[in-house]
């Protein structure tokens, strides 16, 4: 064997390996040079990429603006709320002297259930399922959401291992269903910010959605460079763009007027049980909405909404005879109207159709002036045939604002419907059938009468304010149209509207609204209800009853529009009683009286919390206000009251004061409304049985009788007699 040759062959392998290794090392060097020297690698800027890896950007959330009434009382505000969480993973307690996870499920569930007034088994089940499924932490659903600061402190005081909270902002409405369709509601909604999902409060109804962008403000951000440990790198730039909080919105609502309205709506709902009811009060000289409520309503804190249509601006319906005001105004504007012109009432034929008066027998031959006072549909037919063409009526009603939006600061406003072509449609439109209007259109139309022929734009927003500087960003201005109607026409329609309320004839349509000493003018409406496939419904309850009232006559300061649909009882008296109560309360509150009336200056008082105060001191302090105090019990301390604090009462308004005394005697309740009787029964803690509607006529427990366990309060009501 050749040994020399064998050695040469053995040394060739390391040599080849060396060459391969050197080549690979060269390639690695080239790659490193490329990565080190090239500004762009694989289409990415290396410097920017490195900067972003170390850049931290945090959102600074803006605070949502508040909503206030015209006096600054809060209607919607932000509060901090908490979500309850429980840590279950034992690793949280590692290296800790005290446990940081739930140790005793039974004890934790028992104590939490007591504080939260919740089902212990549900809490226990949540904890056990979380442990079984090896979850790091769990929440408790609706039981553990929306927890207040006070409730959170109660839970922390229990010192339960593993129990903690997630803090968040929540929208809170301190007055519950107070003007809920006006204020609306906002709720937390998950949005993406800086590639992270966060919860933002977003408006969904009413002012909350109409002014969402103004209320929510603009988020800021904080940007800086951090090291690998998460600390800010010294000497690097920091960008701090401060958040701009949302603006505050002040509405035109007056909480005291709103309280009057809410009280009457509650009484209508409880006593007459309509399908819906609505009451609205407007300042006749500014167009400001002072109060507006409807039933059914909802509490924006719990969002128990049954209808998402705003009844003031979105819902449209056939208004009935309140439209006769404007049809007569259109005839007056021709300059040819003769109120003494007479016609045969009862029925009138239009082609194959017959139009009847609400009193189908009619009143014989009457004048057009009397036709308005009696609310004669046949009179409107005669009026249009005599003085107006289809085009004239349509153009005139459109000029008054019907068929178009008013522009009030609320979303989803409807324009209603103003389409009529055939002769019978023209005639029915003249008395409010076959056309559709909204509540806000009716109020705007009434401003023409209150302002000598000039229409005012309705407003619900008084001003918008920057909460940080106090600067008024935007403020409501009284917006007046050109003169739409001659003053002489206004004076005549006022005369007709006065007779409609204050006339003494048997046919006078609005006499239920007459109040001695109050110079009211107005018009009532009774509109049939149309249902698709059924036509106009029959039956004494199948109507929308409405009224438009202005006060005082000569220089109206307030306008009230009310309506209720299909009441089960009290078709005519329910709305009339509510409107009369409103007129009296608002007139007292605002000291609105005709000069011919000699009255003392009205006293009113805004209630404060009387709970915990001396009974004798409270009675003495309220003595000068001439309230109708209803003390319950012989105790020396007040333990409950109704109405609650913040509500304004006027003379003769009732104030219930429950004392700590055990001996409670039955007060006199003659003339109490259904709503007041229910409050009394709650304070007395006894069952209530009711019969009839209206105001208390008879009661089974005599005044002065001691209230004892086992008693039942039985009450008989009579309509329209307070």
LOVORO-717018 format. One record per residue (C-alpha): x, y, z. Coordinates in pm, whole numbers, padded with zeros to 5 digits, always signed. Example, Ala and Ser with C-alpha at 12.3 -4.5 7.8 and 13.67 -1.06 7.14 Angstrom:
BEGIN
+01230-00450+00780/+01367-00106+00714/
***
This chain:
BEGIN
+00000+00000+00000/+00119+00358-00084/+00119+00536+00258/+00204+00877+00109/-00099+00867-00118/-00326+00771+00168/-00216+01072+00380/-00284+01315+00097/-00636+01183+00059/-00705+01216+00436/-00623+01594+00454/-00854+01704+00167/-01176+01698+00382/-01077+01966+00640/-00959+02185+00360/-01299+02171+00186/-01478+02233+00515/-01262+02541+00572/-01353+02683+00231/-01726+02625+00290/-01714+02783+00636/-01525+03086+00499/-01785+03129+00225/-02074+03118+00471/-01897+03363+00699/-01856+03597+00403/-02227+03574+00322/-02312+03650+00686/-02084+03954+00676/-02256+04081+00361/-02597+04030+00526/-02487+04212+00839/-02352+04500+00633/-02686+04524+00450/-02883+04528+00772/-02649+04778+00934/-02600+05023+00649/-02922+05011+00445/-03198+05258+00560/-03469+05031+00417/-03489+04659+00484/-03755+04447+00316/-03948+04761+00231/-03946+04895+00591/-03763+05199+00722/-03537+05059+00990/-03515+05378+01198/-03892+05424+01200/-03947+05059+01288/-03702+05079+01579/-03858+05402+01702/-04205+05255+01701/-04093+04951+01893/-03991+05181+02175/-04276+05436+02137/-04565+05430+02379/-04886+05614+02289/-05163+05635+02549/-05510+05781+02492/-05621+06052+02734/-06002+06023+02727/-06213+06338+02716/-06489+06380+02974/-06842+06389+02826/-07027+06715+02881/-07323+06743+03118/-07683+06831+03032/-07862+07083+03255/-08203+07247+03272/-08228+07621+03216/-08137+07695+03580/-07836+07464+03591/-07995+07163+03759/-07827+06847+03621/-08031+06621+03393/-07744+06405+03264/-07395+06372+03410/-07093+06145+03431/-07029+05933+03737/-06760+05679+03812/-06890+05325+03829/-06719+04998+03900/-06733+04641+03775/-06670+04371+04033/-06408+04107+03946/-06265+03808+04130/-05910+03676+04075/-05903+03295+04089/-05551+03194+03984/-05331+03087+04278/-05022+03219+04098/-05135+03571+04193/-05058+03495+04556/-04707+03363+04490/-04443+03535+04704/-04718+03737+04880/-04772+03728+05256/-05148+03769+05206/-05360+03583+04949/-05444+03775+04632/-05690+03524+04491/-06024+03389+04612/-05949+03138+04886/-06290+03062+05038/-06565+03045+04773/-06848+02990+05023/-06750+03282+05247/-06688+03513+04950/-07026+03434+04789/-07214+03475+05118/-07068+03816+05200/-07094+03953+04846/-07457+03842+04815/-07546+04027+05133/-07392+04357+05023/-07511+04335+04662/-07857+04207+04764/-07807+03932+04508/-07853+03557+04483/-07570+03386+04671/-07593+03071+04458/-07540+03269+04136/-07225+03430+04276/-07101+03097+04409/-07167+02927+04075/-06970+03196+03889/-06670+03145+04117/-06683+02764+04106/-06717+02751+03726/-06425+02991+03691/-06204+02774+03909/-06316+02458+03730/-06232+02610+03390/-05900+02745+03523/-05987+03107+03452/-05751+03373+03580/-06039+03605+03674/-06418+03629+03639/-06689+03896+03634/-07042+03857+03771/-07260+03986+03488/-07526+04246+03565/-07495+04171+03940/-07146+04317+03948/-07182+04604+03701/-07262+04971+03764/-07146+04955+04127/-07137+05292+04301/-06852+05439+04504/-07040+05374+04830/-07116+05013+04739/-06755+04960+04635/-06636+05086+04975/-06878+04846+05147/-06728+04554+04955/-06368+04664+05021/-06450+04683+05392/-06521+04307+05381/-06150+04255+05305/-06219+03954+05080/-05907+03804+04914/-05905+03822+04535/-06192+04072+04505/-06119+04385+04303/-06282+04639+04067/-06250+04780+03716/-06318+05154+03713/-06516+05313+03431/-06723+05621+03351/-07100+05586+03338/-07378+05819+03224/-07618+05895+03505/-07960+06061+03497/-08039+06189+03849/-08411+06242+03785/-08490+05907+03626/-08767+05931+03365/-08780+06311+03396/-08813+06449+03037/-08654+06126+02915/-08753+06160+02548/-08600+06509+02542/-08276+06428+02725/-08251+06080+02572/-07973+05850+02684/-07612+05756+02616/-07441+05427+02693/-07100+05263+02679/-07002+05132+02338/-06687+04942+02243/-06470+05137+01996/-06115+05095+01869/-05859+05356+01976/-05489+05327+01897/-05540+04962+01799/-05701+04891+02136/-06064+04828+02217/-06201+05078+02468/-06545+05173+02596/-06676+05516+02494/-07004+05676+02601/-07217+05731+02290/-07556+05906+02263/-07845+05703+02123/-08160+05913+02181/-08272+06272+02238/-08020+06549+02303/-07760+06283+02383/-07753+06170+02020/-07842+06502+01851/-07542+06670+02021/-07319+06364+02061/-07017+06517+01886/-07037+06833+02098/-07090+06643+02423/-06818+06380+02377/-06524+06620+02327/-06190+06516+02175/-05953+06261+02324/-05591+06360+02380/-05281+06139+02388/-04944+06100+02560/-04651+05972+02351/-04297+05895+02473/-04003+05655+02426/-03960+05368+02671/-03676+05127+02746/-03708+04750+02758/-03824+04771+03119/-04110+05002+03033/-03960+05321+03178/-03946+05652+02993/-03607+05706+02835/-03450+06019+02983/-03379+06301+02740/-03625+06181+02475/-03913+06391+02349/-04259+06360+02506/-04575+06466+02327/-04870+06551+02554/-05180+06654+02360/-05438+06732+02631/-05794+06606+02597/-06066+06860+02518/-06365+06787+02740/-06711+06794+02584/-06923+07106+02612/-07211+07134+02860/-07561+07181+02718/-07829+07384+02896/-08183+07306+02787/-08478+07544+02789/-08662+07309+03027/-08763+07458+03361/-08749+07176+03617/-09041+07320+03814/-09268+07341+03509/-09144+06997+03407/-09243+06864+03750/-09597+07003+03705/-09614+06831+03365/-09476+06500+03493/-09730+06497+03779/-10024+06542+03543/-09895+06279+03299/-09860+06029+03584/-10217+06104+03694/-10353+06061+03340/-10169+05731+03297/-10282+05592+03633/-10641+05716+03618/-10747+05699+03253/-10506+05437+03113/-10462+05576+02759/-10257+05409+02487/-10035+05716+02506/-10057+06066+02651/-09848+06377+02608/-09827+06727+02757/-09601+07009+02643/-09558+07367+02768/-09398+07641+02558/-09296+07998+02638/-09514+08188+02391/-09269+08480+02360/-08948+08288+02295/-09047+07950+02152/-08866+07776+02440/-09000+07439+02551/-09046+07470+02930/-09178+07122+02997/-09256+06808+02800/-09358+06463+02917/-09532+06158+02778/-09656+05818+02880/-09532+05556+02831/-09190+05692+02915/-08865+05530+03025/-08583+05562+03277/-08259+05634+03088/-08060+05473+03369/-08214+05133+03293/-08325+05207+02934/-08664+05034+02963/-08770+05183+02629/-09092+05059+02470/-09085+05296+02172/-08783+05465+02015/-09000+05724+01840/-08976+06064+02005/-09344+06155+02063/-09274+06530+02044/-09103+06545+01705/-09100+06201+01539/-09451+06070+01594/-09708+06224+01361/-10084+06170+01375/-10411+06317+01254/-10465+06614+01488/-10840+06660+01459/-11017+06987+01527/-10722+07190+01656/-10652+07237+01282/-10973+07442+01256/-10777+07730+01414/-10552+07748+01110/-10824+07679+00852/-11025+07969+00993/-10709+08186+00994/-10660+08106+00626/-11019+08216+00555/-10973+08532+00764/-10662+08622+00562/-10866+08636+00241/-11031+08950+00379/-11374+08818+00283/-11467+08617+00592/-11813+08689+00731/-11868+08529+01071/-12242+08586+01042/-12264+08372+00729/-12489+08078+00825/-12520+07714+00721/-12723+07403+00807/-12526+07192+01055/-12541+06815+01110/-12449+06656+00775/-12321+06758+00435/-12273+06548+00119/-11950+06560-00083/-11998+06336-00382/-12063+05989-00245/-11924+06080+00097/-12103+06233+00395/-11931+06454+00651/-12099+06479+00990/-12065+06694+01298/-11961+06532+01626/-12319+06599+01730/-12475+06419+01437/-12810+06593+01486/-12636+06926+01447/-12756+07254+01598/-12984+07364+01317/-12884+07668+01117/-12585+07841+01282/-12324+08099+01186/-11962+08031+01097/-11853+08195+01423/-12074+07954+01616/-11946+07675+01394/-11597+07734+01534/-11722+07755+01893/-11919+07431+01852/-11635+07267+01651/-11858+07193+01353/-11701+06987+01072/-11986+07088+00842/-11899+07450+00917/-11544+07392+00790/-11682+07246+00465/-11899+07556+00420/-11600+07781+00511/-11368+07623+00251/-11631+07622-00022/-11709+07987+00044/-11360+08134+00088/-11078+07892-00003/-10960+07678-00293/-10755+07362-00249/-10438+07547-00353/-10508+07839-00119/-10563+07611+00182/-10257+07400+00109/-10030+07702+00055/-10165+07873+00365/-10115+07571+00595/-09764+07520+00459/-09691+07885+00532/-09788+07817+00893/-09529+07538+00909/-09735+07224+00852/-09578+06968+00621/-09222+07076+00704/-08979+07038+00993/-08958+07313+01254/-08581+07276+01295/-08594+07222+01673/-08269+07082+01814/-08383+06719+01831/-08298+06435+01596/-08537+06240+01371/-08793+06521+01337/-09082+06432+01109/-09232+06673+00859/-09578+06520+00894/-09803+06479+00592/-09976+06752+00392/-10118+06580+00087/-10478+06629-00020/-10616+06639-00372/-10980+06533-00397/-11259+06756-00271/-11343+06534+00027/-10972+06522+00124/-10953+06901+00115/-11256+06932+00342/-11136+06672+00594/-10789+06830+00597/-10958+07153+00707/-11070+06988+01030/-10756+06778+01084/-10843+06443+00929/-10638+06284+00652/-10331+06499+00726/-10064+06433+00988/-09887+06679+01215/-09645+06660+01507/-09675+06807+01855/-09397+07057+01786/-09573+07177+01468/-09890+07245+01668/-09690+07451+01918/-09512+07647+01646/-09846+07721+01479/-09981+07857+01809/-09694+08108+01834/-09851+08289+01538/-10155+08364+01756/-09943+08461+02058/-09725+08703+01861/-09969+08900+01644/-09911+08698+01328/-09539+08616+01361/-09426+08254+01403/-09141+08163+01638/-08896+07880+01587/-08924+07627+01873/-08613+07568+02085/-08508+07305+02337/-08141+07411+02374/-08078+07733+02567/-07699+07751+02543/-07379+07550+02497/-07097+07622+02742/-06728+07529+02764/-06706+07381+03117/-06336+07468+03151/-06360+07839+03069/-06729+07917+03121/-06738+08061+02769/-07077+08049+02600/-07012+07879+02268/-07364+07911+02134/-07680+08071+02274/-08042+08050+02169/-08183+08353+01994/-08552+08424+01950/-08613+08352+01581/-08918+08527+01443/-09064+08481+01096/-09196+08754+00872/-09555+08851+00952/-09769+08563+00827/-10112+08684+00941/-10263+09030+00982/-10318+09148+01339/-10689+09191+01270/-10712+08821+01179/-10533+08732+01503/-10776+08939+01709/-11070+08763+01547/-10933+08412+01598/-10861+08498+01964/-11224+08598+02003/-11340+08268+01851/-11096+08068+02069/-11211+08255+02380/-11574+08168+02308/-11477+07804+02250/-11349+07780+02608/-11570+08028+02789/-11897+08012+02595/-12211+07907+02782/-12406+07746+02495/-12481+07376+02518/-12276+07321+02201/-11963+07503+02323/-11689+07244+02256/-11418+07346+02505/-11615+07450+02812/-11450+07171+03018/-11133+07380+03001/-11287+07694+03146/-11135+07813+03477/-11301+08089+03674/-11074+08393+03690/-10845+08270+03410/-10870+08422+03064/-10797+08111+02856/-10829+08078+02480/-10798+07752+02291/-10938+07473+02081/-11006+07105+02141/-10961+06816+01901/-11117+06470+01870/-10954+06276+01586/-11057+05935+01462/-10781+05675+01449/-10697+05517+01115/-10556+05163+01103/-10431+05005+00782/-10671+04741+00660/-10942+04849+00905/-11005+05211+00813/-11120+05455+01081/-11192+05277+01408/-11535+05296+01572/-11618+05317+01941/-11621+05592+02203/-11260+05530+02307/-11103+05503+01963/-10999+05866+01930/-10704+06092+01995/-10832+06365+02227/-10627+06685+02217/-10629+07050+02314/-10430+07364+02239/-10452+07631+02512/-10300+07980+02533/-10296+08203+02841/-10366+08486+02904/-10585+08591+02614/-10465+08943+02537/-10093+08875+02551/-10035+08499+02577/-09727+08394+02774/-09770+08019+02781/-09891+07764+02527/-10001+07417+02635/-10060+07131+02396/-10189+06798+02523/-10315+06476+02368/-10414+06127+02477/-10495+05827+02260/-10764+05569+02334/-10815+05625+02707/-11004+05341+02872/-11195+05593+03086/-11257+05966+03109/-11237+06048+02740/-11296+06420+02781/-11238+06499+03148/-10892+06343+03184/-10702+06576+02956/-10911+06880+03057/-10838+06829+03429/-10466+06787+03359/-10446+07103+03146/-10641+07309+03399/-10411+07197+03679/-10114+07290+03464/-10252+07636+03390/-10319+07706+03759/-09980+07580+03877/-09779+07759+03608/-09975+08082+03653/-09898+08072+04026/-09535+07977+03975/-09472+08248+03715/-09717+08502+03861/-09907+08530+03533/-10242+08702+03590/-10463+08938+03399/-10457+09293+03536/-10828+09272+03613/-10759+08995+03865/-10678+09111+04214/-10466+08841+04371/-10203+08817+04638/-09849+08742+04530/-09821+08366+04501/-09579+08192+04735/-09387+07889+04624/-09116+07684+04790/-08849+07450+04660/-08841+07151+04891/-08526+07056+05079/-08457+06718+05246/-08671+06712+05562/-08578+06355+05656/-08418+06350+06001/-08546+06697+06095/-08783+06786+06378/-09151+06757+06281/-09246+07076+06464/-08961+07275+06306/-09052+07162+05954/-09418+07252+06004/-09322+07593+06140/-09081+07663+05852/-09346+07574+05592/-09633+07756+05758/-09600+08077+05555/-09616+07892+05222/-09978+07781+05278/-09906+07425+05171/-10152+07145+05236/-09937+06944+05480/-10032+06581+05533/-09843+06470+05848/-09859+06095+05911/-09790+05971+06263/-09734+06138+06600/-09354+06122+06587/-09115+06407+06655/-08893+06336+06351/-08952+06314+05976/-08849+05980+05824/-08987+06020+05470/-09148+06281+05245/-09328+06320+04913/-09255+06502+04688/-08879+06466+04735/-08625+06746+04765/-08569+06981+04470/-08937+06995+04374/-09115+07331+04384/-09463+07349+04539/-09715+07632+04525/-09999+07725+04761/-10240+07440+04847/-10010+07174+04697/-09998+06860+04912/-09682+06757+05097/-09678+06419+05271/-09456+06400+05581/-09413+06056+05739/-09292+06069+06100/-09132+05813+06330/-09447+05788+06544/-09622+05451+06566/-09971+05600+06598/-10087+05701+06251/-10436+05839+06197/-10622+05849+05867/-10611+06201+05715/-10894+06359+05514/-10845+06254+05152/-11155+06405+04989/-11048+06539+04650/-10723+06337+04633/-10621+06214+04289/-10550+05848+04223/-10176+05911+04221/-10193+06084+04562/-10400+05801+04712/-10142+05546+04597/-09864+05745+04765/-10068+05762+05085/-10134+05386+05081/-09762+05323+05044/-09683+05547+05342/-09956+05377+05549/-09829+05032+05441/-10182+04901+05380/-10345+04740+05073/-10547+04960+04837/-10869+04874+04651/-11000+05130+04398/-11318+05180+04200/-11394+05444+03939/-11177+05728+03808/-11103+06090+03883/-11089+06216+04242/-11183+06067+04578/-11557+06068+04643/-11588+05807+04918/-11343+05620+05142/-11401+05335+05387/-11163+05457+05661/-11295+05766+05837/-11075+06066+05905/-10902+06030+06244/-10920+05648+06251/-10603+05485+06380/-10432+05279+06109/-10379+04921+06220/-10237+04605+06064/-10490+04415+05854/-10675+04725+05730/-10749+04778+05359/-10805+05123+05211/-11108+05119+04978/-11168+05425+04763/-11445+05529+04522/-11351+05796+04266/-11567+06039+04071/-11454+06203+03748/-11385+06573+03729/-11465+06664+04089/-11162+06761+04290/
***
